[in-house]
Amino acid sequence: MRAIVCSSYGAPESLRIEDLPSTPLKKGEIRVAVVAAAANFPDVLLIAGDYQIKVPPPFVPGSEFAGVITEVSSDVDGRLIGTRVTGTGLIGAFAEEIVVRADKVSSIADGVDERIAAAFGVAHRTAYHSLRSVARVGSGDRLIVLGAGGGVGLAAVQLGVLLGAEVTAVASSSDKLAVAQRYGAAHLINHRESDVRTALRAVLPDGADAVIDPVGGKLSEPALRSLARGGRFVTIGYASGEIPAIPLNLVLVKGIHIAGFQFQDVPPEEFTRNESELTDLLVKQRVVPHVGASYALHDTAKALRLVADGHAVGKVLIEINRGEST
């Protein structure tokens, strides 16, 4: 099988495409022919050796995929062969096939394309669980989304609007903000062209009810200052590469609630509810992930460079059998 290989830690350009033998199946495992995989920022960090979890080279990167089950181990129901599935893991998705545990994939609903499924999973699930169970966003809430042009950020814009919030999108370019506006953002702030704190005060004079922050860095504090009393601030990640230092006196004075998001922290009954609601939104096409760019497998380095440099709008896909990149 063809696969992208990280032979040593480094930049995306150090990756190479190789022919590798198929991995034998162990108990409880399945083989999936990958149709599409998503390029995410943690993939860049893993390749560089900068992620919180280290994977010793050589390895096949890629954490999010969709495809078709082609083989199952002897203890797995053979009727699963031919089922379209999506899944996430730490590595392995940037290849023609991936071997995973059968209980680690989910079936793709009828009518949903594999490319859409590959682009949907991590970003929209992260955004929806964060909005519903951590930020507790509801109708009429004023929501600030940082990094609103990226995968999680743009998903948070889409889903925040569907939940009835008035969304303020903060992003690094007019192109990203134009897409956020297309998905319903009411206010647009380019943080490279304006002072974020001043701009937020202008559009939200009474403050915001919630902030979704997948970026960190210098954007976090002005967003925190823009919260109204009792506001909720949810930190999801640090795509800027900088972990912010927050003045705790702001939390005390305003009674602000700060929370970090992890899937395992969502109460089981809420997790089930959120997943059901989100699937329904996807099947009914009330929310569709924005695929800003797609590349062939041999152009995976270009896809990851787009993500690494912060130029991606929405999701970036690797289409395994695609002939040429766009």
C-alpha positions as CSV (number, residue, x, y, z in Angstrom):
1,M,0.0,0.0,0.0
2,R,1.1,3.6,-0.5
3,A,1.5,5.6,2.6
4,I,3.1,8.8,3.9
5,V,6.0,8.1,6.2
6,C,7.6,10.3,8.8
7,S,11.1,8.8,9.0
8,S,12.5,11.4,11.4
9,Y,11.0,14.4,13.2
10,G,10.9,17.6,11.1
11,A,8.8,19.8,8.9
12,P,6.0,18.5,6.7
13,E,8.4,18.7,3.7
14,S,10.4,15.9,5.2
15,L,7.6,13.4,4.7
16,R,7.9,10.8,1.9
17,I,5.5,8.6,0.2
18,E,6.4,4.9,0.3
19,D,5.1,1.4,-0.6
20,L,4.6,-0.5,2.7
21,P,3.4,-4.0,3.3
22,S,-0.2,-4.4,4.7
23,T,-0.4,-4.7,8.4
24,P,-1.7,-8.1,9.6
25,L,-4.9,-8.0,11.6
26,K,-4.9,-8.8,15.3
27,K,-7.9,-9.8,17.4
28,G,-10.7,-7.2,17.3
29,E,-9.2,-5.3,14.3
30,I,-10.5,-4.3,10.9
31,R,-8.9,-3.0,7.7
32,V,-10.3,0.1,6.2
33,A,-9.6,1.3,2.6
34,V,-9.2,5.0,3.2
35,V,-11.1,7.3,0.9
36,A,-10.2,10.6,2.5
37,A,-8.2,11.8,5.6
38,A,-8.2,15.2,7.2
39,A,-5.0,17.2,7.9
40,N,-5.1,18.6,11.5
41,F,-2.7,20.8,13.5
42,P,-1.8,18.0,15.9
43,D,-0.5,16.0,12.9
44,V,2.0,18.8,12.3
45,L,3.1,18.7,15.9
46,L,3.5,14.9,15.9
47,I,5.7,15.1,12.8
48,A,7.8,17.8,14.4
49,G,8.1,15.8,17.6
50,D,6.4,18.7,19.5
51,Y,3.1,17.0,20.4
52,Q,2.3,16.2,24.0
53,I,2.5,12.5,23.0
54,K,5.6,11.3,21.2
55,V,5.5,8.7,18.4
56,P,8.9,7.3,17.6
57,P,9.7,7.4,13.9
58,P,9.2,5.9,11.5
59,F,5.4,6.1,11.5
60,V,2.5,6.9,9.2
61,P,0.9,10.2,10.3
62,G,-2.8,11.1,10.0
63,S,-5.4,11.1,12.8
64,E,-8.8,11.4,11.0
65,F,-10.2,9.3,8.2
66,A,-13.2,7.9,6.4
67,G,-13.4,4.8,4.1
68,V,-14.7,1.3,3.6
69,I,-14.1,-1.8,5.7
70,T,-12.3,-4.4,3.4
71,E,-11.3,-7.1,6.0
72,V,-12.0,-8.1,9.6
73,S,-10.3,-10.3,12.1
74,S,-11.7,-13.8,12.8
75,D,-13.5,-12.6,15.9
76,V,-15.2,-9.6,14.2
77,D,-18.6,-9.9,12.4
78,G,-17.8,-10.5,8.7
79,R,-21.0,-8.7,7.7
80,L,-19.1,-5.4,8.5
81,I,-17.1,-5.8,5.3
82,G,-18.3,-3.1,2.8
83,T,-19.5,-0.8,5.6
84,R,-18.5,2.8,5.2
85,V,-16.9,4.1,8.4
86,T,-15.1,7.1,9.9
87,G,-12.7,7.1,12.8
88,T,-9.9,9.0,14.6
89,G,-6.7,7.9,16.2
90,L,-3.2,9.2,16.8
91,I,-1.5,8.1,13.6
92,G,-2.0,6.0,10.4
93,A,-4.6,7.8,8.3
94,F,-2.4,9.2,5.5
95,A,-2.3,5.9,3.7
96,E,-4.4,3.7,1.3
97,E,-5.5,1.6,4.2
98,I,-5.5,1.7,8.0
99,V,-5.9,-1.0,10.6
100,V,-7.9,-0.1,13.7
101,R,-10.0,-1.7,16.3
102,A,-13.5,-2.4,15.2
103,D,-14.9,-0.5,18.2
104,K,-13.0,2.6,17.3
105,V,-15.0,3.5,14.1
106,S,-18.5,4.7,13.5
107,S,-20.6,4.0,10.4
108,I,-21.3,6.8,8.0
109,A,-25.0,7.6,7.6
110,D,-26.6,7.0,4.2
111,G,-26.4,10.0,2.0
112,V,-23.2,11.4,3.6
113,D,-20.2,11.4,1.4
114,E,-16.9,10.0,2.8
115,R,-15.1,13.3,2.2
116,I,-17.7,15.1,4.3
117,A,-17.5,12.4,7.0
118,A,-13.7,12.8,7.1
119,A,-14.0,16.6,7.5
120,F,-16.8,16.4,10.0
121,G,-15.6,14.2,12.9
122,V,-13.0,16.0,15.0
123,A,-13.8,19.6,14.4
124,H,-17.6,19.5,14.6
125,R,-17.7,17.1,17.5
126,T,-15.2,19.2,19.4
127,A,-17.1,22.4,18.7
128,Y,-20.5,21.0,19.5
129,H,-19.6,19.3,22.8
130,S,-17.8,22.5,23.8
131,L,-20.8,24.7,23.0
132,R,-23.5,22.4,24.4
133,S,-21.9,20.9,27.5
134,V,-19.1,23.3,28.5
135,A,-20.0,26.8,27.3
136,R,-23.7,26.0,27.7
137,V,-24.5,28.2,24.7
138,G,-28.2,28.7,23.9
139,S,-30.6,31.0,22.1
140,G,-29.8,34.6,22.5
141,D,-26.3,34.2,23.9
142,R,-23.5,36.4,22.6
143,L,-20.7,34.1,21.5
144,I,-17.1,35.0,20.6
145,V,-15.2,32.4,18.5
146,L,-11.5,32.8,18.2
147,G,-9.7,31.3,15.2
148,A,-13.0,31.4,13.4
149,G,-11.5,30.4,10.0
150,G,-9.9,27.1,11.2
151,G,-11.5,23.7,11.4
152,V,-12.8,23.9,15.0
153,G,-13.4,27.6,14.9
154,L,-15.5,27.6,11.8
155,A,-17.4,24.6,13.1
156,A,-18.1,26.6,16.3
157,V,-19.4,29.5,14.2
158,Q,-21.7,27.2,12.2
159,L,-23.0,25.4,15.3
160,G,-23.2,28.4,17.5
161,V,-25.5,30.1,14.9
162,L,-27.7,26.9,14.8
163,L,-27.9,27.0,18.6
164,G,-29.3,30.5,18.3
165,A,-26.3,32.5,19.4
166,E,-25.1,35.9,18.1
167,V,-21.6,35.0,16.9
168,T,-18.6,37.3,16.7
169,A,-15.9,35.7,14.6
170,V,-12.3,36.6,15.2
171,A,-9.8,35.5,12.5
172,S,-6.6,36.4,10.8
173,S,-7.7,37.3,7.3
174,S,-10.6,38.8,5.3
175,D,-11.0,35.5,3.4
176,K,-11.5,33.5,6.6
177,L,-13.9,36.1,7.9
178,A,-15.9,36.1,4.6
179,V,-16.4,32.3,5.1
180,A,-17.4,32.8,8.7
181,Q,-19.9,35.4,7.6
182,R,-21.3,33.0,5.0
183,Y,-22.1,30.6,7.8
184,G,-23.9,33.2,9.9
185,A,-21.4,35.2,11.9
186,A,-23.0,38.5,12.9
187,H,-19.7,40.4,13.7
188,L,-16.3,40.0,12.0
189,I,-12.9,41.0,13.5
190,N,-9.6,40.7,11.8
191,H,-7.1,40.5,14.6
192,R,-4.2,41.5,12.4
193,E,-5.8,44.7,11.3
194,S,-7.4,46.0,14.5
195,D,-7.0,46.0,18.3
196,V,-9.1,43.0,19.4
197,R,-10.1,44.4,22.7
198,T,-11.3,47.7,21.2
199,A,-13.1,45.9,18.4
200,L,-14.9,43.5,20.7
201,R,-16.0,46.4,22.9
202,A,-17.5,48.1,19.9
203,V,-19.6,45.2,18.7
204,L,-20.4,43.8,22.2
205,P,-20.8,46.9,24.5
206,D,-22.6,44.8,27.1
207,G,-20.0,41.9,26.9
208,A,-20.2,38.4,25.7
209,D,-21.8,35.3,27.3
210,A,-19.2,32.8,26.1
211,V,-15.9,32.4,24.3
212,I,-14.6,29.4,22.4
213,D,-10.8,29.5,22.1
214,P,-8.9,26.9,20.0
215,V,-6.1,29.4,19.4
216,G,-4.6,30.7,22.7
217,G,-1.8,33.2,22.4
218,K,-2.4,36.9,22.4
219,L,-6.1,36.6,21.5
220,S,-7.2,34.9,24.8
221,E,-6.9,37.8,27.2
222,P,-8.8,40.4,25.2
223,A,-11.6,37.8,24.6
224,L,-11.6,37.0,28.3
225,R,-11.9,40.8,29.1
226,S,-14.8,41.0,26.8
227,L,-17.0,38.6,28.8
228,A,-19.9,39.9,30.7
229,R,-20.2,39.0,34.4
230,G,-20.6,35.3,34.8
231,G,-19.4,34.6,31.3
232,R,-17.9,31.2,30.2
233,F,-14.5,30.8,28.6
234,V,-13.7,27.5,27.1
235,T,-10.1,26.7,26.1
236,I,-9.7,24.0,23.5
237,G,-6.2,24.2,22.2
238,Y,-3.3,26.4,21.3
239,A,-3.0,26.6,17.5
240,S,-1.0,29.8,17.9
241,G,1.8,27.8,19.5
242,E,1.6,30.0,22.6
243,I,-0.1,29.1,25.9
244,P,-1.7,32.3,27.3
245,A,-1.0,33.6,30.8
246,I,-4.4,34.8,32.2
247,P,-4.7,37.5,34.9
248,L,-6.8,35.6,37.5
249,N,-8.1,38.9,39.0
250,L,-10.3,39.2,35.9
251,V,-11.9,35.9,36.8
252,L,-12.5,37.0,40.4
253,V,-13.9,40.4,39.6
254,K,-16.3,39.3,36.9
255,G,-17.2,35.9,38.3
256,I,-16.0,34.3,35.0
257,H,-16.0,30.5,34.6
258,I,-13.0,29.1,32.7
259,A,-13.0,25.5,31.6
260,G,-10.9,23.2,29.4
261,F,-12.5,20.9,26.9
262,Q,-11.8,17.1,26.8
263,F,-14.2,14.6,25.3
264,Q,-13.9,12.3,28.4
265,D,-15.1,15.1,30.7
266,V,-18.5,15.4,29.0
267,P,-21.1,13.6,31.2
268,P,-22.2,10.3,29.5
269,E,-25.8,11.2,29.1
270,E,-24.9,14.6,27.6
271,F,-22.3,13.0,25.3
272,T,-25.0,10.6,23.9
273,R,-27.4,13.5,23.4
274,N,-24.8,15.7,21.7
275,E,-23.7,12.9,19.4
276,S,-27.3,12.2,18.4
277,E,-28.1,15.8,17.8
278,L,-25.0,16.4,15.8
279,T,-25.5,13.3,13.6
280,D,-29.1,14.5,12.9
281,L,-27.8,17.9,11.8
282,L,-25.3,16.3,9.4
283,V,-27.8,13.9,7.9
284,K,-30.3,16.6,7.3
285,Q,-27.5,18.8,5.9
286,R,-28.3,21.6,8.4
287,V,-24.6,21.7,9.0
288,V,-21.9,20.8,6.4
289,P,-18.2,21.1,7.0
290,H,-16.4,23.6,4.9
291,V,-13.6,22.0,3.0
292,G,-11.2,24.8,2.1
293,A,-8.7,22.6,0.1
294,S,-8.1,19.1,-0.9
295,Y,-4.9,17.3,-2.0
296,A,-3.7,14.0,-3.4
297,L,-1.8,11.6,-1.1
298,H,1.5,12.5,-2.7
299,D,0.9,16.2,-1.8
300,T,0.3,15.6,1.9
301,A,3.2,17.8,2.8
302,K,1.5,20.7,1.0
303,A,-1.7,20.1,2.9
304,L,0.1,20.1,6.2
305,R,2.1,23.2,5.3
306,L,-1.2,25.0,4.7
307,V,-2.3,24.0,8.2
308,A,1.0,24.7,9.9
309,D,1.2,28.2,8.5
310,G,-2.4,29.0,9.6
311,H,-3.6,29.6,6.1
312,A,-6.2,26.8,6.1
313,V,-9.9,27.8,5.9
314,G,-12.1,25.2,7.4
315,K,-10.9,21.6,6.9
316,V,-8.0,20.4,4.6
317,L,-8.5,17.0,3.1
318,I,-6.2,14.3,1.7
319,E,-8.1,12.4,-1.0
320,I,-6.2,9.1,-1.3
321,N,-7.0,8.4,-4.9
322,R,-7.1,11.9,-6.1
323,G,-5.0,12.5,-9.2
324,E,-3.8,16.0,-8.8
325,S,-3.9,18.6,-6.0
326,T,-5.9,21.8,-6.0
